[in-house]
Amino acid sequence: MKDIEQIIKEVSGTMAMEGMHLKEEDKERIRKCLSDEVSFEEMKKRIIEKHTVRI
């Protein structure tokens, strides 16, 4: 399996080609998911909650 930092570097490069850049916060999320610290589903839930406006 590829090293986590190598995967992040590849994702960052691909995103940059599209004019989008990963923030350090994004890279940390990827690290947590790839190291099984947090499941993808849990991380997705956290991101949705963070960006949901409650009225």
mmCIF entry with sequence, helices, sheets and N, C-alpha, C, O atoms, coordinates in Angstrom:
data_MODEL
# 
_entry.id   MODEL 
# 
_entity.id                         1 
_entity.type                       polymer 
_entity.pdbx_number_of_molecules   1 
# 
_entity_poly.entity_id                      1 
_entity_poly.type                           'polypeptide(L)' 
_entity_poly.nstd_linkage                   no 
_entity_poly.nstd_monomer                   no 
_entity_poly.pdbx_seq_one_letter_code       MKDIEQIIKEVSGTMAMEGMHLKEEDKERIRKCLSDEVSFEEMKKRIIEKHTVRI 
_entity_poly.pdbx_seq_one_letter_code_can   MKDIEQIIKEVSGTMAMEGMHLKEEDKERIRKCLSDEVSFEEMKKRIIEKHTVRI 
_entity_poly.pdbx_strand_id                 A 
# 
loop_
_entity_poly_seq.entity_id 
_entity_poly_seq.num 
_entity_poly_seq.mon_id 
_entity_poly_seq.hetero 
1 1  MET n 
1 2  LYS n 
1 3  ASP n 
1 4  ILE n 
1 5  GLU n 
1 6  GLN n 
1 7  ILE n 
1 8  ILE n 
1 9  LYS n 
1 10 GLU n 
1 11 VAL n 
1 12 SER n 
1 13 GLY n 
1 14 THR n 
1 15 MET n 
1 16 ALA n 
1 17 MET n 
1 18 GLU n 
1 19 GLY n 
1 20 MET n 
1 21 HIS n 
1 22 LEU n 
1 23 LYS n 
1 24 GLU n 
1 25 GLU n 
1 26 ASP n 
1 27 LYS n 
1 28 GLU n 
1 29 ARG n 
1 30 ILE n 
1 31 ARG n 
1 32 LYS n 
1 33 CYS n 
1 34 LEU n 
1 35 SER n 
1 36 ASP n 
1 37 GLU n 
1 38 VAL n 
1 39 SER n 
1 40 PHE n 
1 41 GLU n 
1 42 GLU n 
1 43 MET n 
1 44 LYS n 
1 45 LYS n 
1 46 ARG n 
1 47 ILE n 
1 48 ILE n 
1 49 GLU n 
1 50 LYS n 
1 51 HIS n 
1 52 THR n 
1 53 VAL n 
1 54 ARG n 
1 55 ILE n 
# 
_struct_asym.id          A 
_struct_asym.entity_id   1 
# 
loop_
_struct_conf.conf_type_id 
_struct_conf.id 
_struct_conf.pdbx_PDB_helix_id 
_struct_conf.beg_label_comp_id 
_struct_conf.beg_label_asym_id 
_struct_conf.beg_label_seq_id 
_struct_conf.pdbx_beg_PDB_ins_code 
_struct_conf.end_label_comp_id 
_struct_conf.end_label_asym_id 
_struct_conf.end_label_seq_id 
_struct_conf.pdbx_end_PDB_ins_code 
_struct_conf.beg_auth_comp_id 
_struct_conf.beg_auth_asym_id 
_struct_conf.beg_auth_seq_id 
_struct_conf.end_auth_comp_id 
_struct_conf.end_auth_asym_id 
_struct_conf.end_auth_seq_id 
_struct_conf.pdbx_PDB_helix_class 
_struct_conf.details 
_struct_conf.pdbx_PDB_helix_length 
HELX_P HELX_P1 AA1 ILE A 4  ? MET A 17 ? ILE A 4  MET A 17 1 ? 14 
HELX_P HELX_P2 AA2 GLU A 24 ? LEU A 34 ? GLU A 24 LEU A 34 1 ? 11 
HELX_P HELX_P3 AA3 PHE A 40 ? LYS A 50 ? PHE A 40 LYS A 50 1 ? 11 
# 
_struct_conf_type.id          HELX_P 
_struct_conf_type.criteria    ? 
_struct_conf_type.reference   ? 
# 
loop_
_atom_site.group_PDB 
_atom_site.id 
_atom_site.type_symbol 
_atom_site.label_atom_id 
_atom_site.label_alt_id 
_atom_site.label_comp_id 
_atom_site.label_asym_id 
_atom_site.label_entity_id 
_atom_site.label_seq_id 
_atom_site.pdbx_PDB_ins_code 
_atom_site.Cartn_x 
_atom_site.Cartn_y 
_atom_site.Cartn_z 
_atom_site.occupancy 
_atom_site.B_iso_or_equiv 
_atom_site.pdbx_formal_charge 
_atom_site.auth_seq_id 
_atom_site.auth_comp_id 
_atom_site.auth_asym_id 
_atom_site.auth_atom_id 
_atom_site.pdbx_PDB_model_num 
ATOM 1   N N  . MET A 1 1  ? 0.843   -1.191 0.000   1.00 0.00 ? 1  MET A N  1 
ATOM 2   C CA . MET A 1 1  ? 0.000   0.000  0.000   1.00 0.00 ? 1  MET A CA 1 
ATOM 3   C C  . MET A 1 1  ? 0.883   1.246  0.000   1.00 0.00 ? 1  MET A C  1 
ATOM 4   O O  . MET A 1 1  ? 1.960   1.269  0.596   1.00 0.00 ? 1  MET A O  1 
ATOM 5   N N  . LYS A 1 2  ? 0.402   2.267  -0.675  1.00 0.00 ? 2  LYS A N  1 
ATOM 6   C CA . LYS A 1 2  ? 1.148   3.516  -0.727  1.00 0.00 ? 2  LYS A CA 1 
ATOM 7   C C  . LYS A 1 2  ? 1.173   4.180  0.634   1.00 0.00 ? 2  LYS A C  1 
ATOM 8   O O  . LYS A 1 2  ? 0.261   4.011  1.444   1.00 0.00 ? 2  LYS A O  1 
ATOM 9   N N  . ASP A 1 3  ? 2.210   4.925  0.867   1.00 0.00 ? 3  ASP A N  1 
ATOM 10  C CA . ASP A 1 3  ? 2.341   5.733  2.073   1.00 0.00 ? 3  ASP A CA 1 
ATOM 11  C C  . ASP A 1 3  ? 1.269   6.823  2.066   1.00 0.00 ? 3  ASP A C  1 
ATOM 12  O O  . ASP A 1 3  ? 0.958   7.390  1.018   1.00 0.00 ? 3  ASP A O  1 
ATOM 13  N N  . ILE A 1 4  ? 0.718   7.107  3.222   1.00 0.00 ? 4  ILE A N  1 
ATOM 14  C CA . ILE A 1 4  ? -0.349  8.109  3.346   1.00 0.00 ? 4  ILE A CA 1 
ATOM 15  C C  . ILE A 1 4  ? 0.095   9.459  2.792   1.00 0.00 ? 4  ILE A C  1 
ATOM 16  O O  . ILE A 1 4  ? -0.669  10.117 2.084   1.00 0.00 ? 4  ILE A O  1 
ATOM 17  N N  . GLU A 1 5  ? 1.301   9.873  3.101   1.00 0.00 ? 5  GLU A N  1 
ATOM 18  C CA . GLU A 1 5  ? 1.773   11.179 2.612   1.00 0.00 ? 5  GLU A CA 1 
ATOM 19  C C  . GLU A 1 5  ? 1.911   11.190 1.094   1.00 0.00 ? 5  GLU A C  1 
ATOM 20  O O  . GLU A 1 5  ? 1.703   12.226 0.463   1.00 0.00 ? 5  GLU A O  1 
ATOM 21  N N  . GLN A 1 6  ? 2.260   10.050 0.501   1.00 0.00 ? 6  GLN A N  1 
ATOM 22  C CA . GLN A 1 6  ? 2.356   9.957  -0.959  1.00 0.00 ? 6  GLN A CA 1 
ATOM 23  C C  . GLN A 1 6  ? 0.963   10.093 -1.580  1.00 0.00 ? 6  GLN A C  1 
ATOM 24  O O  . GLN A 1 6  ? 0.794   10.763 -2.599  1.00 0.00 ? 6  GLN A O  1 
ATOM 25  N N  . ILE A 1 7  ? -0.019  9.461  -0.967  1.00 0.00 ? 7  ILE A N  1 
ATOM 26  C CA . ILE A 1 7  ? -1.398  9.569  -1.463  1.00 0.00 ? 7  ILE A CA 1 
ATOM 27  C C  . ILE A 1 7  ? -1.864  11.018 -1.387  1.00 0.00 ? 7  ILE A C  1 
ATOM 28  O O  . ILE A 1 7  ? -2.466  11.529 -2.331  1.00 0.00 ? 7  ILE A O  1 
ATOM 29  N N  . ILE A 1 8  ? -1.588  11.678 -0.272  1.00 0.00 ? 8  ILE A N  1 
ATOM 30  C CA . ILE A 1 8  ? -1.993  13.084 -0.113  1.00 0.00 ? 8  ILE A CA 1 
ATOM 31  C C  . ILE A 1 8  ? -1.313  13.948 -1.169  1.00 0.00 ? 8  ILE A C  1 
ATOM 32  O O  . ILE A 1 8  ? -1.937  14.840 -1.742  1.00 0.00 ? 8  ILE A O  1 
ATOM 33  N N  . LYS A 1 9  ? -0.047  13.687 -1.422  1.00 0.00 ? 9  LYS A N  1 
ATOM 34  C CA . LYS A 1 9  ? 0.699   14.447 -2.432  1.00 0.00 ? 9  LYS A CA 1 
ATOM 35  C C  . LYS A 1 9  ? 0.067   14.257 -3.820  1.00 0.00 ? 9  LYS A C  1 
ATOM 36  O O  . LYS A 1 9  ? -0.064  15.217 -4.580  1.00 0.00 ? 9  LYS A O  1 
ATOM 37  N N  . GLU A 1 10 ? -0.317  13.034 -4.142  1.00 0.00 ? 10 GLU A N  1 
ATOM 38  C CA . GLU A 1 10 ? -0.938  12.764 -5.437  1.00 0.00 ? 10 GLU A CA 1 
ATOM 39  C C  . GLU A 1 10 ? -2.308  13.426 -5.551  1.00 0.00 ? 10 GLU A C  1 
ATOM 40  O O  . GLU A 1 10 ? -2.638  13.997 -6.590  1.00 0.00 ? 10 GLU A O  1 
ATOM 41  N N  . VAL A 1 11 ? -3.100  13.353 -4.491  1.00 0.00 ? 11 VAL A N  1 
ATOM 42  C CA . VAL A 1 11 ? -4.416  13.998 -4.492  1.00 0.00 ? 11 VAL A CA 1 
ATOM 43  C C  . VAL A 1 11 ? -4.248  15.510 -4.627  1.00 0.00 ? 11 VAL A C  1 
ATOM 44  O O  . VAL A 1 11 ? -4.969  16.158 -5.386  1.00 0.00 ? 11 VAL A O  1 
ATOM 45  N N  . SER A 1 12 ? -3.299  16.060 -3.891  1.00 0.00 ? 12 SER A N  1 
ATOM 46  C CA . SER A 1 12 ? -3.048  17.504 -3.945  1.00 0.00 ? 12 SER A CA 1 
ATOM 47  C C  . SER A 1 12 ? -2.643  17.934 -5.352  1.00 0.00 ? 12 SER A C  1 
ATOM 48  O O  . SER A 1 12 ? -3.093  18.969 -5.845  1.00 0.00 ? 12 SER A O  1 
ATOM 49  N N  . GLY A 1 13 ? -1.798  17.139 -5.992  1.00 0.00 ? 13 GLY A N  1 
ATOM 50  C CA . GLY A 1 13 ? -1.370  17.455 -7.353  1.00 0.00 ? 13 GLY A CA 1 
ATOM 51  C C  . GLY A 1 13 ? -2.521  17.417 -8.340  1.00 0.00 ? 13 GLY A C  1 
ATOM 52  O O  . GLY A 1 13 ? -2.644  18.292 -9.197  1.00 0.00 ? 13 GLY A O  1 
ATOM 53  N N  . THR A 1 14 ? -3.360  16.406 -8.219  1.00 0.00 ? 14 THR A N  1 
ATOM 54  C CA . THR A 1 14 ? -4.518  16.279 -9.102  1.00 0.00 ? 14 THR A CA 1 
ATOM 55  C C  . THR A 1 14 ? -5.484  17.437 -8.895  1.00 0.00 ? 14 THR A C  1 
ATOM 56  O O  . THR A 1 14 ? -5.999  18.002 -9.860  1.00 0.00 ? 14 THR A O  1 
ATOM 57  N N  . MET A 1 15 ? -5.727  17.788 -7.643  1.00 0.00 ? 15 MET A N  1 
ATOM 58  C CA . MET A 1 15 ? -6.617  18.908 -7.340  1.00 0.00 ? 15 MET A CA 1 
ATOM 59  C C  . MET A 1 15 ? -6.042  20.216 -7.893  1.00 0.00 ? 15 MET A C  1 
ATOM 60  O O  . MET A 1 15 ? -6.775  21.038 -8.445  1.00 0.00 ? 15 MET A O  1 
ATOM 61  N N  . ALA A 1 16 ? -4.737  20.401 -7.742  1.00 0.00 ? 16 ALA A N  1 
ATOM 62  C CA . ALA A 1 16 ? -4.089  21.629 -8.218  1.00 0.00 ? 16 ALA A CA 1 
ATOM 63  C C  . ALA A 1 16 ? -4.240  21.782 -9.728  1.00 0.00 ? 16 ALA A C  1 
ATOM 64  O O  . ALA A 1 16 ? -4.395  22.898 -10.225 1.00 0.00 ? 16 ALA A O  1 
ATOM 65  N N  . MET A 1 17 ? -4.196  20.663 -10.466 1.00 0.00 ? 17 MET A N  1 
ATOM 66  C CA . MET A 1 17 ? -4.383  20.726 -11.920 1.00 0.00 ? 17 MET A CA 1 
ATOM 67  C C  . MET A 1 17 ? -5.760  21.262 -12.283 1.00 0.00 ? 17 MET A C  1 
ATOM 68  O O  . MET A 1 17 ? -5.955  21.819 -13.364 1.00 0.00 ? 17 MET A O  1 
ATOM 69  N N  . GLU A 1 18 ? -6.705  21.090 -11.380 1.00 0.00 ? 18 GLU A N  1 
ATOM 70  C CA . GLU A 1 18 ? -8.072  21.577 -11.594 1.00 0.00 ? 18 GLU A CA 1 
ATOM 71  C C  . GLU A 1 18 ? -8.286  22.954 -10.972 1.00 0.00 ? 18 GLU A C  1 
ATOM 72  O O  . GLU A 1 18 ? -9.404  23.471 -10.965 1.00 0.00 ? 18 GLU A O  1 
ATOM 73  N N  . GLY A 1 19 ? -7.214  23.545 -10.452 1.00 0.00 ? 19 GLY A N  1 
ATOM 74  C CA . GLY A 1 19 ? -7.314  24.872 -9.876  1.00 0.00 ? 19 GLY A CA 1 
ATOM 75  C C  . GLY A 1 19 ? -7.822  24.880 -8.436  1.00 0.00 ? 19 GLY A C  1 
ATOM 76  O O  . GLY A 1 19 ? -8.209  25.924 -7.910  1.00 0.00 ? 19 GLY A O  1 
ATOM 77  N N  . MET A 1 20 ? -7.818  23.703 -7.804  1.00 0.00 ? 20 MET A N  1 
ATOM 78  C CA . MET A 1 20 ? -8.277  23.601 -6.413  1.00 0.00 ? 20 MET A CA 1 
ATOM 79  C C  . MET A 1 20 ? -7.093  23.154 -5.566  1.00 0.00 ? 20 MET A C  1 
ATOM 80  O O  . MET A 1 20 ? -6.316  22.293 -5.979  1.00 0.00 ? 20 MET A O  1 
ATOM 81  N N  . HIS A 1 21 ? -6.963  23.728 -4.408  1.00 0.00 ? 21 HIS A N  1 
ATOM 82  C CA . HIS A 1 21 ? -5.825  23.407 -3.555  1.00 0.00 ? 21 HIS A CA 1 
ATOM 83  C C  . HIS A 1 21 ? -6.307  22.865 -2.213  1.00 0.00 ? 21 HIS A C  1 
ATOM 84  O O  . HIS A 1 21 ? -7.259  23.380 -1.627  1.00 0.00 ? 21 HIS A O  1 
ATOM 85  N N  . LEU A 1 22 ? -5.640  21.830 -1.742  1.00 0.00 ? 22 LEU A N  1 
ATOM 86  C CA . LEU A 1 22 ? -5.990  21.254 -0.448  1.00 0.00 ? 22 LEU A CA 1 
ATOM 87  C C  . LEU A 1 22 ? -5.441  22.122 0.674   1.00 0.00 ? 22 LEU A C  1 
ATOM 88  O O  . LEU A 1 22 ? -4.276  22.520 0.656   1.00 0.00 ? 22 LEU A O  1 
ATOM 89  N N  . LYS A 1 23 ? -6.277  22.404 1.630   1.00 0.00 ? 23 LYS A N  1 
ATOM 90  C CA . LYS A 1 23 ? -5.828  23.106 2.829   1.00 0.00 ? 23 LYS A CA 1 
ATOM 91  C C  . LYS A 1 23 ? -5.235  22.066 3.773   1.00 0.00 ? 23 LYS A C  1 
ATOM 92  O O  . LYS A 1 23 ? -5.464  20.868 3.606   1.00 0.00 ? 23 LYS A O  1 
ATOM 93  N N  . GLU A 1 24 ? -4.484  22.519 4.749   1.00 0.00 ? 24 GLU A N  1 
ATOM 94  C CA . GLU A 1 24 ? -3.911  21.593 5.723   1.00 0.00 ? 24 GLU A CA 1 
ATOM 95  C C  . GLU A 1 24 ? -5.018  20.828 6.442   1.00 0.00 ? 24 GLU A C  1 
ATOM 96  O O  . GLU A 1 24 ? -4.852  19.653 6.770   1.00 0.00 ? 24 GLU A O  1 
ATOM 97  N N  . GLU A 1 25 ? -6.134  21.486 6.683   1.00 0.00 ? 25 GLU A N  1 
ATOM 98  C CA . GLU A 1 25 ? -7.292  20.844 7.322   1.00 0.00 ? 25 GLU A CA 1 
ATOM 99  C C  . GLU A 1 25 ? -7.794  19.667 6.474   1.00 0.00 ? 25 GLU A C  1 
ATOM 100 O O  . GLU A 1 25 ? -8.160  18.621 7.011   1.00 0.00 ? 25 GLU A O  1 
ATOM 101 N N  . ASP A 1 26 ? -7.808  19.844 5.148   1.00 0.00 ? 26 ASP A N  1 
ATOM 102 C CA . ASP A 1 26 ? -8.225  18.767 4.244   1.00 0.00 ? 26 ASP A CA 1 
ATOM 103 C C  . ASP A 1 26 ? -7.244  17.600 4.307   1.00 0.00 ? 26 ASP A C  1 
ATOM 104 O O  . ASP A 1 26 ? -7.644  16.437 4.346   1.00 0.00 ? 26 ASP A O  1 
ATOM 105 N N  . LYS A 1 27 ? -5.976  17.924 4.317   1.00 0.00 ? 27 LYS A N  1 
ATOM 106 C CA . LYS A 1 27 ? -4.938  16.885 4.379   1.00 0.00 ? 27 LYS A CA 1 
ATOM 107 C C  . LYS A 1 27 ? -5.049  16.087 5.677   1.00 0.00 ? 27 LYS A C  1 
ATOM 108 O O  . LYS A 1 27 ? -4.856  14.871 5.688   1.00 0.00 ? 27 LYS A O  1 
ATOM 109 N N  . GLU A 1 28 ? -5.357  16.777 6.760   1.00 0.00 ? 28 GLU A N  1 
ATOM 110 C CA . GLU A 1 28 ? -5.502  16.086 8.043   1.00 0.00 ? 28 GLU A CA 1 
ATOM 111 C C  . GLU A 1 28 ? -6.709  15.150 8.013   1.00 0.00 ? 28 GLU A C  1 
ATOM 112 O O  . GLU A 1 28 ? -6.654  14.050 8.564   1.00 0.00 ? 28 GLU A O  1 
ATOM 113 N N  . ARG A 1 29 ? -7.783  15.573 7.383   1.00 0.00 ? 29 ARG A N  1 
ATOM 114 C CA . ARG A 1 29 ? -8.955  14.697 7.247   1.00 0.00 ? 29 ARG A CA 1 
ATOM 115 C C  . ARG A 1 29 ? -8.589  13.434 6.475   1.00 0.00 ? 29 ARG A C  1 
ATOM 116 O O  . ARG A 1 29 ? -8.980  12.330 6.855   1.00 0.00 ? 29 ARG A O  1 
ATOM 117 N N  . ILE A 1 30 ? -7.839  13.602 5.395   1.00 0.00 ? 30 ILE A N  1 
ATOM 118 C CA . ILE A 1 30 ? -7.413  12.442 4.601   1.00 0.00 ? 30 ILE A CA 1 
ATOM 119 C C  . ILE A 1 30 ? -6.551  11.514 5.452   1.00 0.00 ? 30 ILE A C  1 
ATOM 120 O O  . ILE A 1 30 ? -6.734  10.297 5.427   1.00 0.00 ? 30 ILE A O  1 
ATOM 121 N N  . ARG A 1 31 ? -5.620  12.082 6.199   1.00 0.00 ? 31 ARG A N  1 
ATOM 122 C CA . ARG A 1 31 ? -4.757  11.272 7.077   1.00 0.00 ? 31 ARG A CA 1 
ATOM 123 C C  . ARG A 1 31 ? -5.588  10.445 8.057   1.00 0.00 ? 31 ARG A C  1 
ATOM 124 O O  . ARG A 1 31 ? -5.330  9.257  8.249   1.00 0.00 ? 31 ARG A O  1 
ATOM 125 N N  . LYS A 1 32 ? -6.581  11.075 8.669   1.00 0.00 ? 32 LYS A N  1 
ATOM 126 C CA . LYS A 1 32 ? -7.406  10.380 9.656   1.00 0.00 ? 32 LYS A CA 1 
ATOM 127 C C  . LYS A 1 32 ? -8.187  9.235  9.029   1.00 0.00 ? 32 LYS A C  1 
ATOM 128 O O  . LYS A 1 32 ? -8.319  8.170  9.632   1.00 0.00 ? 32 LYS A O  1 
ATOM 129 N N  . CYS A 1 33 ? -8.700  9.444  7.833   1.00 0.00 ? 33 CYS A N  1 
ATOM 130 C CA . CYS A 1 33 ? -9.453  8.386  7.156   1.00 0.00 ? 33 CYS A CA 1 
ATOM 131 C C  . CYS A 1 33 ? -8.536  7.247  6.715   1.00 0.00 ? 33 CYS A C  1 
ATOM 132 O O  . CYS A 1 33 ? -8.866  6.077  6.905   1.00 0.00 ? 33 CYS A O  1 
ATOM 133 N N  . LEU A 1 34 ? -7.403  7.582  6.136   1.00 0.00 ? 34 LEU A N  1 
ATOM 134 C CA . LEU A 1 34 ? -6.499  6.545  5.636   1.00 0.00 ? 34 LEU A CA 1 
ATOM 135 C C  . LEU A 1 34 ? -5.821  5.762  6.749   1.00 0.00 ? 34 LEU A C  1 
ATOM 136 O O  . LEU A 1 34 ? -5.410  4.621  6.539   1.00 0.00 ? 34 LEU A O  1 
ATOM 137 N N  . SER A 1 35 ? -5.700  6.353  7.915   1.00 0.00 ? 35 SER A N  1 
ATOM 138 C CA . SER A 1 35 ? -5.084  5.644  9.035   1.00 0.00 ? 35 SER A CA 1 
ATOM 139 C C  . SER A 1 35 ? -6.136  4.922  9.884   1.00 0.00 ? 35 SER A C  1 
ATOM 140 O O  . SER A 1 35 ? -5.820  4.362  10.933  1.00 0.00 ? 35 SER A O  1 
ATOM 141 N N  . ASP A 1 36 ? -7.390  4.941  9.419   1.00 0.00 ? 36 ASP A N  1 
ATOM 142 C CA . ASP A 1 36 ? -8.511  4.299  10.117  1.00 0.00 ? 36 ASP A CA 1 
ATOM 143 C C  . ASP A 1 36 ? -8.784  4.889  11.490  1.00 0.00 ? 36 ASP A C  1 
ATOM 144 O O  . ASP A 1 36 ? -9.397  4.242  12.339  1.00 0.00 ? 36 ASP A O  1 
ATOM 145 N N  . GLU A 1 37 ? -8.331  6.112  11.706  1.00 0.00 ? 37 GLU A N  1 
ATOM 146 C CA . GLU A 1 37 ? -8.656  6.814  12.948  1.00 0.00 ? 37 GLU A CA 1 
ATOM 147 C C  . GLU A 1 37 ? -10.135 7.193  12.950  1.00 0.00 ? 37 GLU A C  1 
ATOM 148 O O  . GLU A 1 37 ? -10.802 7.171  13.984  1.00 0.00 ? 37 GLU A O  1 
ATOM 149 N N  . VAL A 1 38 ? -10.634 7.544  11.744  1.00 0.00 ? 38 VAL A N  1 
ATOM 150 C CA . VAL A 1 38 ? -12.033 7.927  11.559  1.00 0.00 ? 38 VAL A CA 1 
ATOM 151 C C  . VAL A 1 38 ? -12.498 7.276  10.255  1.00 0.00 ? 38 VAL A C  1 
ATOM 152 O O  . VAL A 1 38 ? -11.767 7.278  9.264   1.00 0.00 ? 38 VAL A O  1 
ATOM 153 N N  . SER A 1 39 ? -13.702 6.724  10.255  1.00 0.00 ? 39 SER A N  1 
ATOM 154 C CA . SER A 1 39 ? -14.219 6.118  9.028   1.00 0.00 ? 39 SER A CA 1 
ATOM 155 C C  . SER A 1 39 ? -14.597 7.214  8.027   1.00 0.00 ? 39 SER A C  1 
ATOM 156 O O  . SER A 1 39 ? -14.834 8.365  8.394   1.00 0.00 ? 39 SER A O  1 
ATOM 157 N N  . PHE A 1 40 ? -14.644 6.823  6.762   1.00 0.00 ? 40 PHE A N  1 
ATOM 158 C CA . PHE A 1 40 ? -15.047 7.759  5.724   1.00 0.00 ? 40 PHE A CA 1 
ATOM 159 C C  . PHE A 1 40 ? -16.450 8.291  6.010   1.00 0.00 ? 40 PHE A C  1 
ATOM 160 O O  . PHE A 1 40 ? -16.705 9.488  5.878   1.00 0.00 ? 40 PHE A O  1 
ATOM 161 N N  . GLU A 1 41 ? -17.356 7.395  6.403   1.00 0.00 ? 41 GLU A N  1 
ATOM 162 C CA . GLU A 1 41 ? -18.733 7.807  6.684   1.00 0.00 ? 41 GLU A CA 1 
ATOM 163 C C  . GLU A 1 41 ? -18.799 8.815  7.827   1.00 0.00 ? 41 GLU A C  1 
ATOM 164 O O  . GLU A 1 41 ? -19.543 9.794  7.758   1.00 0.00 ? 41 GLU A O  1 
ATOM 165 N N  . GLU A 1 42 ? -18.015 8.569  8.879   1.00 0.00 ? 42 GLU A N  1 
ATOM 166 C CA . GLU A 1 42 ? -17.994 9.504  10.017  1.00 0.00 ? 42 GLU A CA 1 
ATOM 167 C C  . GLU A 1 42 ? -17.431 10.857 9.591   1.00 0.00 ? 42 GLU A C  1 
ATOM 168 O O  . GLU A 1 42 ? -17.962 11.896 9.983   1.00 0.00 ? 42 GLU A O  1 
ATOM 169 N N  . MET A 1 43 ? -16.364 10.856 8.795   1.00 0.00 ? 43 MET A N  1 
ATOM 170 C CA . MET A 1 43 ? -15.764 12.114 8.346   1.00 0.00 ? 43 MET A CA 1 
ATOM 171 C C  . MET A 1 43 ? -16.740 12.867 7.459   1.00 0.00 ? 43 MET A C  1 
ATOM 172 O O  . MET A 1 43 ? -16.876 14.086 7.566   1.00 0.00 ? 43 MET A O  1 
ATOM 173 N N  . LYS A 1 44 ? -17.417 12.142 6.586   1.00 0.00 ? 44 LYS A N  1 
ATOM 174 C CA . LYS A 1 44 ? -18.413 12.779 5.721   1.00 0.00 ? 44 LYS A CA 1 
ATOM 175 C C  . LYS A 1 44 ? -19.505 13.431 6.576   1.00 0.00 ? 44 LYS A C  1 
ATOM 176 O O  . LYS A 1 44 ? -19.923 14.556 6.300   1.00 0.00 ? 44 LYS A O  1 
ATOM 177 N N  . LYS A 1 45 ? -19.962 12.730 7.601   1.00 0.00 ? 45 LYS A N  1 
ATOM 178 C CA . LYS A 1 45 ? -20.974 13.261 8.518   1.00 0.00 ? 45 LYS A CA 1 
ATOM 179 C C  . LYS A 1 45 ? -20.480 14.539 9.193   1.00 0.00 ? 45 LYS A C  1 
ATOM 180 O O  . LYS A 1 45 ? -21.222 15.516 9.291   1.00 0.00 ? 45 LYS A O  1 
ATOM 181 N N  . ARG A 1 46 ? -19.234 14.535 9.656   1.00 0.00 ? 46 ARG A N  1 
ATOM 182 C CA . ARG A 1 46 ? -18.665 15.716 10.326  1.00 0.00 ? 46 ARG A CA 1 
ATOM 183 C C  . ARG A 1 46 ? -18.603 16.917 9.383   1.00 0.00 ? 46 ARG A C  1 
ATOM 184 O O  . ARG A 1 46 ? -18.915 18.042 9.773   1.00 0.00 ? 46 ARG A O  1 
ATOM 185 N N  . ILE A 1 47 ? -18.198 16.665 8.147   1.00 0.00 ? 47 ILE A N  1 
ATOM 186 C CA . ILE A 1 47 ? -18.078 17.763 7.174   1.00 0.00 ? 47 ILE A CA 1 
ATOM 187 C C  . ILE A 1 47 ? -19.459 18.342 6.860   1.00 0.00 ? 47 ILE A C  1 
ATOM 188 O O  . ILE A 1 47 ? -19.628 19.559 6.788   1.00 0.00 ? 47 ILE A O  1 
ATOM 189 N N  . ILE A 1 48 ? -20.440 17.462 6.674   1.00 0.00 ? 48 ILE A N  1 
ATOM 190 C CA . ILE A 1 48 ? -21.799 17.927 6.384   1.00 0.00 ? 48 ILE A CA 1 
ATOM 191 C C  . ILE A 1 48 ? -22.328 18.747 7.562   1.00 0.00 ? 48 ILE A C  1 
ATOM 192 O O  . ILE A 1 48 ? -22.915 19.810 7.359   1.00 0.00 ? 48 ILE A O  1 
ATOM 193 N N  . GLU A 1 49 ? -22.127 18.267 8.781   1.00 0.00 ? 49 GLU A N  1 
ATOM 194 C CA . GLU A 1 49 ? -22.591 19.010 9.947   1.00 0.00 ? 49 GLU A CA 1 
ATOM 195 C C  . GLU A 1 49 ? -21.898 20.364 10.057  1.00 0.00 ? 49 GLU A C  1 
ATOM 196 O O  . GLU A 1 49 ? -22.527 21.360 10.416  1.00 0.00 ? 49 GLU A O  1 
ATOM 197 N N  . LYS A 1 50 ? -20.623 20.402 9.753   1.00 0.00 ? 50 LYS A N  1 
ATOM 198 C CA . LYS A 1 50 ? -19.864 21.656 9.845   1.00 0.00 ? 50 LYS A CA 1 
ATOM 199 C C  . LYS A 1 50 ? -20.411 22.707 8.880   1.00 0.00 ? 50 LYS A C  1 
ATOM 200 O O  . LYS A 1 50 ? -20.435 23.897 9.191   1.00 0.00 ? 50 LYS A O  1 
ATOM 201 N N  . HIS A 1 51 ? -20.848 22.254 7.715   1.00 0.00 ? 51 HIS A N  1 
ATOM 202 C CA . HIS A 1 51 ? -21.261 23.207 6.674   1.00 0.00 ? 51 HIS A CA 1 
ATOM 203 C C  . HIS A 1 51 ? -22.779 23.339 6.526   1.00 0.00 ? 51 HIS A C  1 
ATOM 204 O O  . HIS A 1 51 ? -23.265 23.961 5.581   1.00 0.00 ? 51 HIS A O  1 
ATOM 205 N N  . THR A 1 52 ? -23.522 22.749 7.469   1.00 0.00 ? 52 THR A N  1 
ATOM 206 C CA . THR A 1 52 ? -24.975 22.877 7.440   1.00 0.00 ? 52 THR A CA 1 
ATOM 207 C C  . THR A 1 52 ? -25.372 24.083 8.289   1.00 0.00 ? 52 THR A C  1 
ATOM 208 O O  . THR A 1 52 ? -24.959 24.225 9.440   1.00 0.00 ? 52 THR A O  1 
ATOM 209 N N  . VAL A 1 53 ? -26.171 24.930 7.691   1.00 0.00 ? 53 VAL A N  1 
ATOM 210 C CA . VAL A 1 53 ? -26.658 26.119 8.381   1.00 0.00 ? 53 VAL A CA 1 
ATOM 211 C C  . VAL A 1 53 ? -27.932 25.749 9.109   1.00 0.00 ? 53 VAL A C  1 
ATOM 212 O O  . VAL A 1 53 ? -28.885 25.259 8.503   1.00 0.00 ? 53 VAL A O  1 
ATOM 213 N N  . ARG A 1 54 ? -27.946 25.980 10.399  1.00 0.00 ? 54 ARG A N  1 
ATOM 214 C CA . ARG A 1 54 ? -29.137 25.684 11.189  1.00 0.00 ? 54 ARG A CA 1 
ATOM 215 C C  . ARG A 1 54 ? -29.917 26.986 11.409  1.00 0.00 ? 54 ARG A C  1 
ATOM 216 O O  . ARG A 1 54 ? -29.354 28.015 11.781  1.00 0.00 ? 54 ARG A O  1 
ATOM 217 N N  . ILE A 1 55 ? -31.207 26.907 11.170  1.00 0.00 ? 55 ILE A N  1 
ATOM 218 C CA . ILE A 1 55 ? -32.048 28.095 11.347  1.00 0.00 ? 55 ILE A CA 1 
ATOM 219 C C  . ILE A 1 55 ? -33.102 27.858 12.402  1.00 0.00 ? 55 ILE A C  1 
ATOM 220 O O  . ILE A 1 55 ? -33.903 28.749 12.686  1.00 0.00 ? 55 ILE A O  1 
# 
